[in-house]
């Protein structure tokens, strides 16, 4: 395995890039795999070559929590042909100030600074204005003014196309704009943007990924699966696509295909802890579904149930604030509840108690999932929980009627 560069060799953006890699304790080879780029790109960037838009885009996607740092470093060490040296000190100061305001949640003040800078800055390079509009879109979104956010992103996209060697920057902003429309359930406009992106992209994997995410939000699991599967034809975002597709397959009651995707995702060194918890939780639900499969009955079904329960317990222990262990455990309780209700027409006391317990467990776990859900749960998962709770209440009424009829109320 290639050795890591020493810090003494790092220049420009490479100082920041190397510090990120050092924090992970990874070689250039492993770090490049995490970002899905070549090792040579990491090597030349760490030794002073300005970062490419592809590398910046991958850093945004893999390290979303470091967006401000990435943007600030990228703007500081922009490509020479896109820079105006006379204005760099002022631009860097403005960027640092705005970044600090966003980080400290002073959104109104950040918006005012951005708006003033957009109106008053006349000599900055194009990439600087793209950054201003991008940050304004982000601030307005955080302020829940999505119309203003979309207006800013659209202006940023228009300017990004004018950047020399723009690479993926306009495409990245188009996808953010599509997700903004999805958040307001304007699915038609979101898909139109992504269709345009796909038609004009050499590598549209990321756009197919976002189409899958939007279809999933709509509740169209078949369309989501098709979009994600198409995205796997390309090299980019393979891990993100596999995680989403495995999750969808688990909820779509295709446990074997889900387990195959999720197992492969778990082997990736790029997998962050929060995503690993989600993957293991979804896989646990797929294990639980196996009890319905003929090949796992009669002797193997108990093993599948125990494996699912153990997996969910471990996932919860790894990250108790994640909604996914609770969400999928709630789905397991829902499946168990439905199987018990369907197994007998005249439930005995022990079966009735088991039905009630599974319903109560489902209510409790879904409550915890909602508590920890923002911003992870989409509209489909919310609808799934609501439908499950409504169905369980209907089954409760039927059970009470049977118990009244038979005189077996506990």
C-alpha positions in Angstrom: 0.0 0.0 0.0 1.4 3.4 -0.9 2.8 5.6 1.9 1.1 8.8 2.8 2.7 12.1 1.9 4.4 13.9 4.7 3.0 17.3 5.8 6.3 19.0 4.7 5.5 18.3 1.1 2.0 19.8 1.1 1.2 23.0 -0.5 -1.9 25.1 -1.2 -5.2 23.2 -1.0 -3.2 20.1 -0.3 -2.6 21.3 3.3 -6.3 21.2 3.9 -6.8 17.9 2.0 -3.9 16.3 3.8 -5.3 17.4 7.2 -8.6 15.7 6.4 -6.7 12.5 5.4 -4.6 12.6 8.5 -7.7 12.9 10.6 -8.9 9.6 9.2 -5.5 8.0 9.5 -5.6 6.8 5.9 -3.0 6.5 3.1 -3.5 8.3 -0.2 -4.7 5.0 -1.7 -7.4 4.4 0.9 -8.4 8.0 0.9 -8.8 8.0 -2.9 -11.0 5.0 -2.6 -13.1 6.8 -0.1 -13.6 9.7 -2.5 -13.9 7.5 -5.6 -11.1 9.3 -7.3 -7.6 8.3 -8.4 -4.7 8.2 -6.0 -2.7 10.4 -8.4 -5.3 13.1 -8.1 -4.8 13.1 -4.3 -1.1 13.1 -4.7 -0.8 16.0 -7.1 -3.4 18.1 -5.1 -1.5 17.6 -1.9 1.7 18.8 -3.5 0.2 22.1 -4.7 -1.9 21.5 -7.8 -5.2 23.4 -7.5 -8.2 21.1 -6.8 -10.4 20.0 -9.6 -14.2 20.6 -9.4 -14.6 16.8 -9.4 -12.5 16.5 -6.3 -14.4 19.4 -4.6 -17.7 17.8 -5.4 -16.7 14.5 -3.9 -15.4 16.2 -0.8 -18.8 17.9 -0.4 -20.6 14.6 -0.8 -18.4 12.5 1.5 -17.8 15.2 4.2 -21.0 17.4 4.2 -20.3 18.5 7.7 -17.2 20.2 6.5 -18.8 22.2 3.7 -17.6 25.6 5.0 -14.0 24.5 5.3 -14.0 22.9 1.9 -15.5 25.9 0.2 -13.1 28.3 2.0 -10.0 26.3 1.1 -11.2 25.7 -2.5 -11.8 29.4 -3.0 -8.4 30.3 -1.5 -6.5 28.0 -3.7 -8.6 28.4 -6.9 -7.0 27.7 -10.3 -4.7 30.6 -11.4 -6.7 31.5 -14.5 -9.9 32.0 -12.4 -8.3 34.3 -9.8 -7.8 38.0 -9.6 -4.9 38.4 -7.2 -5.7 42.1 -6.3 -9.0 41.0 -4.8 -8.1 37.7 -3.1 -7.3 39.1 0.4 -10.7 40.9 0.6 -12.6 37.9 -0.9 -11.0 35.5 1.6 -11.9 37.7 4.5 -15.5 37.9 3.3 -15.7 34.2 2.9 -14.3 33.5 6.3 -16.7 36.0 7.9 -19.8 34.5 6.1 -18.6 31.0 6.9 -18.4 31.9 10.6 -21.8 33.5 10.6 -23.4 30.4 9.0 -21.6 28.0 11.4 -22.8 30.1 14.4 -26.4 30.1 13.0 -26.5 33.9 12.5 -28.5 33.4 9.3 -30.0 36.8 8.9 -26.7 38.5 9.2 -25.1 36.0 6.8 -27.9 36.7 4.3 -27.4 40.4 4.6 -23.6 40.1 4.1 -24.1 37.9 1.0 -26.7 40.1 -0.5 -24.6 43.2 0.0 -21.5 41.5 -1.4 -23.4 40.3 -4.5 -24.6 43.9 -5.2 -21.3 45.6 -4.5 -18.5 43.3 -5.6 -17.7 44.1 -9.2 -14.2 42.9 -9.7 -14.4 39.4 -8.3 -13.8 36.3 -10.5 -16.8 34.2 -11.6 -16.1 31.4 -9.2 -16.4 33.9 -6.3 -19.9 35.0 -7.4 -20.9 31.3 -7.8 -19.8 30.8 -4.3 -21.8 33.8 -3.1 -25.0 32.6 -4.8 -24.4 29.0 -3.6 -24.0 30.2 0.0 -27.0 32.5 -0.2 -29.1 29.5 -1.4 -27.9 27.5 1.5 -28.6 30.3 4.0 -32.2 30.8 2.6 -32.8 27.1 2.8 -31.7 27.1 6.4 -34.1 30.0 7.0 -36.9 27.8 5.4 -37.3 30.3 2.5 -37.0 27.8 -0.3 -38.3 30.1 -3.0 -35.4 32.5 -2.3 -33.0 29.6 -2.0 -34.0 28.3 -5.4 -33.6 31.8 -7.0 -30.1 32.0 -5.6 -29.1 28.5 -6.7 -30.5 29.2 -10.2 -28.4 32.3 -10.5 -25.4 30.4 -9.3 -26.0 27.7 -11.9 -26.1 30.4 -14.7 -22.8 31.8 -13.6 -21.2 28.4 -13.0 -21.6 27.5 -16.7 -19.5 30.6 -17.5 -16.6 29.4 -15.4 -13.5 28.2 -17.4 -13.1 24.5 -16.8 -16.3 24.4 -14.8 -16.2 20.6 -14.5 -19.1 19.4 -12.3 -19.9 22.6 -10.4 -23.1 23.5 -12.4 -24.2 19.9 -12.2 -23.7 19.8 -8.5 -25.9 22.9 -8.1 -28.6 21.6 -10.4 -28.9 18.5 -8.2 -29.2 20.7 -5.1 -31.9 22.7 -6.8 -33.8 19.5 -7.7 -33.7 18.3 -4.1 -35.0 21.7 -3.1 -38.0 21.2 -5.4 -38.5 17.7 -3.9 -38.7 19.2 -0.4 -41.8 21.1 -1.5 -43.2 18.0 -3.3 -42.7 19.6 -6.7 -41.6 16.3 -8.1 -42.3 17.2 -11.7 -39.9 20.1 -11.8 -37.3 18.2 -9.8 -37.3 15.3 -12.4 -37.2 17.8 -15.3 -34.0 19.3 -13.9 -32.4 15.9 -13.4 -33.5 14.7 -16.8 -31.8 17.8 -18.4 -28.7 17.0 -16.3 -28.6 13.4 -17.4 -29.0 14.3 -21.1 -26.0 16.7 -20.9 -23.7 14.7 -18.6 -20.8 12.4 -19.4 -21.2 10.6 -16.1 -24.8 11.1 -14.8 -24.5 8.6 -11.9 -25.2 11.3 -9.3 -28.2 12.6 -11.2 -29.6 9.0 -11.4 -29.0 8.7 -7.6 -31.0 11.8 -6.9 -33.8 10.6 -9.2 -34.0 7.5 -7.2 -34.1 9.4 -4.0 -36.9 11.6 -5.3 -38.9 8.7 -6.6 -38.5 7.1 -3.1 -39.8 10.2 -1.5 -42.8 10.0 -3.7 -43.3 6.4 -2.6 -42.6 5.0 -6.1 -40.3 2.2 -5.1 -40.2 0.5 -8.5 -39.2 3.8 -10.2 -36.6 4.4 -7.5 -35.1 1.0 -7.9 -34.9 1.4 -11.7 -33.2 4.8 -11.4 -30.7 3.6 -8.8 -29.9 0.5 -10.9 -29.2 2.7 -13.9 -26.9 4.8 -11.8 -24.8 1.7 -11.0 -23.8 1.5 -14.6 -21.4 4.4 -14.0 -18.4 4.6 -11.7 -19.5 7.5 -9.4 -21.5 7.3 -6.2 -21.6 3.5 -6.2 -21.7 3.2 -2.4 -24.5 5.8 -2.0 -26.5 4.1 -4.6 -26.1 0.6 -3.1 -27.1 1.9 0.4 -30.2 3.5 -1.0 -31.2 0.6 -3.2 -30.6 -2.0 -0.4 -32.8 0.1 1.9 -35.5 0.3 -0.7 -35.4 -3.4 -1.5 -35.7 -4.2 2.3 -38.9 -2.0 2.5 -40.1 -3.4 -0.8 -40.1 -7.0 0.7 -37.2 -8.3 -1.4 -35.0 -9.5 1.4 -32.4 -11.5 -0.5 -31.6 -8.8 -3.0 -31.5 -6.2 -0.2 -29.1 -8.3 1.9 -26.8 -8.7 -1.2 -26.6 -4.9 -1.7 -26.3 -4.1 2.0 -23.6 -6.7 2.6 -21.5 -5.2 -0.2 -22.0 -1.7 1.2 -20.8 -2.8 4.7 -17.5 -3.9 3.2 -16.7 -0.5 1.9 -14.0 1.5 3.8 -15.8 4.7 2.9 -18.8 3.9 5.0 -19.4 6.4 7.8 -20.7 5.3 11.2 -24.2 6.9 10.7 -24.6 5.2 7.3 -23.3 1.9 8.7 -26.0 2.0 11.4 -28.7 2.6 8.7 -27.3 -0.3 6.6 -27.2 -2.7 9.4 -30.7 -1.7 10.5 -32.1 -2.2 7.0 -30.3 -5.6 6.8 -31.8 -6.7 10.1 -35.3 -6.0 8.7 -34.4 -8.1 5.7 -33.3 -10.9 8.0 -36.6 -10.7 9.8 -38.5 -11.0 6.6 -36.8 -14.3 5.8 -39.0 -16.0 8.4 -41.7 -15.9 5.7 -39.5 -17.7 3.1 -40.1 -21.4 2.7 -36.3 -22.1 2.6 -36.0 -20.7 6.2 -38.8 -22.8 7.6 -39.4 -24.6 9.9 -36.0 -24.8 11.6 -34.3 -21.6 10.3 -36.9 -19.0 10.9 -36.1 -18.5 14.6 -32.4 -18.1 13.7 -33.4 -15.3 11.3 -35.5 -13.5 14.0 -32.8 -13.8 16.6 -30.2 -12.5 14.1 -32.4 -9.5 13.2 -33.0 -8.6 16.9 -29.3 -8.8 17.7 -28.3 -6.7 14.7 -30.8 -4.0 15.7 -29.6 -4.0 19.3 -26.0 -3.5 18.1 -27.0 -0.8 15.7 -28.8 1.1 18.4 -25.8 0.7 20.7 -23.5 2.2 18.1 -25.7 5.3 17.5 -28.7 5.7 19.8 -29.6 9.0 18.2 -30.1 7.4 14.7 -33.8 6.9 13.8 -33.0 3.8 11.7 -32.8 1.1 14.4 -36.1 2.2 15.8 -37.7 2.5 12.4 -36.8 -0.9 11.3 -37.5 -2.5 14.6 -40.9 -0.9 14.4 -41.4 -2.5 10.9 -40.3 -5.9 12.4 -43.0 -5.5 15.1 -45.5 -4.6 12.4 -44.7 -7.7 10.4 -44.9 -9.9 13.6 -48.2 -8.2 14.5 -49.7 -8.9 11.0 -48.5 -12.5 11.0 -50.1 -13.1 14.4 -53.4 -11.5 13.3 -53.4 -13.6 10.2 -52.5 -16.9 11.9 -55.8 -17.4 13.9 -59.4 -16.5 13.7 -60.1 -17.2 17.4 -57.0 -15.9 19.2 -56.3 -17.3 22.7 -55.2 -15.2 25.6 -51.5 -15.7 24.9 -51.8 -14.9 21.2 -53.9 -11.8 22.1 -51.2 -10.6 24.5 -48.5 -11.2 21.8 -50.5 -9.1 19.3 -51.0 -6.3 21.8 -47.3 -6.4 22.8 -46.2 -6.2 19.2 -48.5 -3.3 18.5 -47.2 -1.5 21.6 -43.6 -2.1 20.6 -44.3 -0.7 17.2 -45.8 2.4 18.6 -42.9 2.9 20.9 -40.2 2.4 18.3 -41.9 4.6 15.7 -42.2 7.3 18.3 -38.4 7.1 18.9 -37.8 7.1 15.1 -39.8 10.3 14.7 -38.0 11.8 17.7 -34.6 11.3 16.1 -35.8 11.4 12.5 -34.9 14.9 11.3 -33.5 15.2 8.6 -33.2 11.5 7.8 -36.8 10.3 7.4 -38.4 11.1 4.0 -42.1 11.3 3.2 -42.2 7.6 2.3 -40.9 6.5 5.7 -43.4 8.8 7.4 -46.3 7.4 5.4 -45.1 3.9 6.1 -45.3 4.5 9.8 -48.7 6.2 9.7 -50.1 3.4 7.6 -48.7 0.8 10.0 -50.2 2.5 13.0 -53.6 2.9 11.3 -53.6 -0.7 10.3 -52.7 -1.9 13.8 -55.6 0.2 15.3 -58.0 -1.5 12.9 -56.7 -4.9 13.9 -57.0 -3.9 17.5 -60.7 -3.2 17.0 -61.2 -6.6 15.3 -59.4 -8.3 18.2 -61.6 -6.6 20.8 -64.7 -7.7 18.9 -63.5 -11.3 18.8 -62.6 -11.2 22.5 -66.0 -9.7 23.4 -67.7 -12.4 21.4 -65.7 -15.2 23.1 -65.6 -13.7 26.5 -61.8 -13.7 26.6 -61.1 -10.1 27.4 -58.0 -9.8 29.5 
